[in-house]
Amino acid sequence: YAYVASNNADRLTIIDILAPANPTIVGSVNDVSLDSAFGVYVSGNYAYVASTYSDSLTVIDISVPANPTIKHDLSIPKFISSLSLSYFWSVL
């Protein structure tokens, strides 16, 4: 899948790109928290979308691509200018 943040439509769109010559939109989610969405990071069943006008990081459950759902919206004061996530695993 390709995950596309739409700056003007306040939307995250999920596109099936299994057949590159025939990409198909399978789902999308619109919300005011995605106002001027510009960056997407995908990890597992979640997409993390940064938005400038709403100054937020929105967590979207993408486990069912046809029905993405917003799980959390974190307000971040001031202007967001980039998105980068990092994590590590620890095995004991």
N, C-alpha and C positions, 0 to 999 in steps of 0.2 A: 504494500500500500504506500501511497504518497499522501503526506499530510500537508495541507496548504492553508496558511493563515491569510485571510483577506483583510487588508488594511481598511478598505472603504466599506465592506459589507459586514464588519464586526462578526466574522464567522470563521470557524475551522471546518474545512471540507476534507473528506476522506475519499481518495480516488484509488480504484483497483487498477493497478498497472501490470497485472499478470500478462496481459497481451499488450505490449508497448504500442502496437499500431492501432489499438482500440481502447484507450483508457476510459474508464467508466466511473462516474460519481456514484458512490454507494451510500454515503451519509454525510450529514453536516449538522452543526449546532451553531445557533445564533444567540448572542447574549450581550447585554450592555458591558459586561466585564471584558468582552473581546473588542472593545472600541479601539480601533487602530492597531489591531493585532499585527505583529511583525515577525515574531520569532517562534519556532516550534521545536521542542526537543521531545523525542519519543523514547520511552523506556518501558518495556513490558506492555502492560495493558493501559498505560497512561500517557497522555500527551500533556506537555507543559507549555502553555502559550503566554508569551509576554505581550503586553499591550501598553502603548504609550499614553493615550488620552485618558484611559481609565486607571493608569498607574497601577497595574495589577499583574500578578502571575496567576493564571487560571489552570487548575488541574482538571483534566477531562478523562473520564473512563472511556477507553476506545475498545474494550474487550468485545463489544458487539459493534462492528464497523457501521452497520446500517442504523444504529441508534446510539451515537455518542452522547454521554451525559456529563454535565458539569458536577464535579464532586466538591470542589473547594475553590474559593477565590480569595487570594491574599493581596490586600492593599499594600502597595509599596510607595511611600511618600516620595515625591519629586519625580523627575522624568526618567523612565527606564530607557537605557540606550543599548543594552545587549542582553543576551541570554546564554548562559553556560551552566551546565549542571555536572556535578562530579560526585561519585560515591565509590565506596570500596567495600569488599566483602571480607569478613574475618571468620575463619573457621577454627574452632577450638578442638 
